[in-house]
Amino acid sequence: MTAIEVRGLTMSYADRQVLKGVDFEVRRGEVFCLLGPNGAGKTTTVEILEGFRQRTGGDVRVLGMDPAAQSARLRERIGIVLQECGFPRQARVGELINMWRAYYPKPRALDDLLNVVELTEDRNTQVRRLSGGQRRRLDLALALAGDPDLIFLDEPTTGFDPESRRRCWAAIENLRSLGKTIVLTTHYLDEAERLADRVAILQAGQIQVAGTVRHVAREAGVPTTIKFTAPERVLDGTLPPPRCLDVVVTGDVAVCHTDCASAAVRELLSWAAANDLGDLDGLSVETPTLEDAYLQLVSSLPGRRLPEALEPLVTGGTH
């Protein structure tokens, strides 16, 4: 079953077309991550899904409703975590969550909310005494107050230290275990790879590719890398590497790139056995990361621009 269906979505501002026929779907119970460079149309797309912005054209269904026509009804079933939220600094965590719960006819129990976001011990803590990571998890608790079916998370860990990021990730994974559908936007590709069941890359107003990380890497044409320690006979030139694989030896390390790792590994092992080499020392298979695939896709498109979190990797600057 689908939680979100988007077909032919367009959006224009004056003479500028931001979205140019966007198509994707989000399945119920999954974490779906929308990726793309700044200015690609991610925020516009999400605001249309949330019912905060009218679209120019196309068909959009969120939990079976048109957000443009049924926004009030829709908001009873969705939770939204924005990049920044402001709370009364003197309020205590528990009382603030209860204020949010009072807006809904069938709110989730306070103890459940505190447990899901790991704030049980901070029930009586004032907001002003919370760390940035704790406040972000409080954001999550408030978004869950009405027990929504669908949750939108907008860059939930921007500016966090590593420990705070991982605790926020754990809270999001708790939501998935509860069967919630989550739409995530982030500039951190390791975060998307860790959390998302599927991703979509939006660039130049269109979805360039959508699917699992493995599918996206395959579509991007990023190969798998296989490495092993080159046997002595390869190093001294008396035994050539397998001819059917493009093996390059640098120092004592042999490397090959392939689109089919299992077949390449079988070929290497057969070659080693046929030449009495025994086990291949240091044999490793490095599958493409989401970052590899993203960079490959975005760099191949016109008008490309990397997300801020990746620019230092390319320019050599600091972030």
Helices and strands as residue ranges (DSSP letters): E 2-13, E 16-27, E 31-35, H 42-50, E 57-62, H 71-75, E 78-81, H 93-101, H 110-116, G 120-122, G 127-129, H 132-143, E 150-154, H 162-177, E 181-185, H 189-195, E 198-203, E 206-211, H 213-220, E 224-229, H 232-235, E 247-250, E 253-258, H 261-274, E 284-286, H 290-299, G 308-310, H 311-315
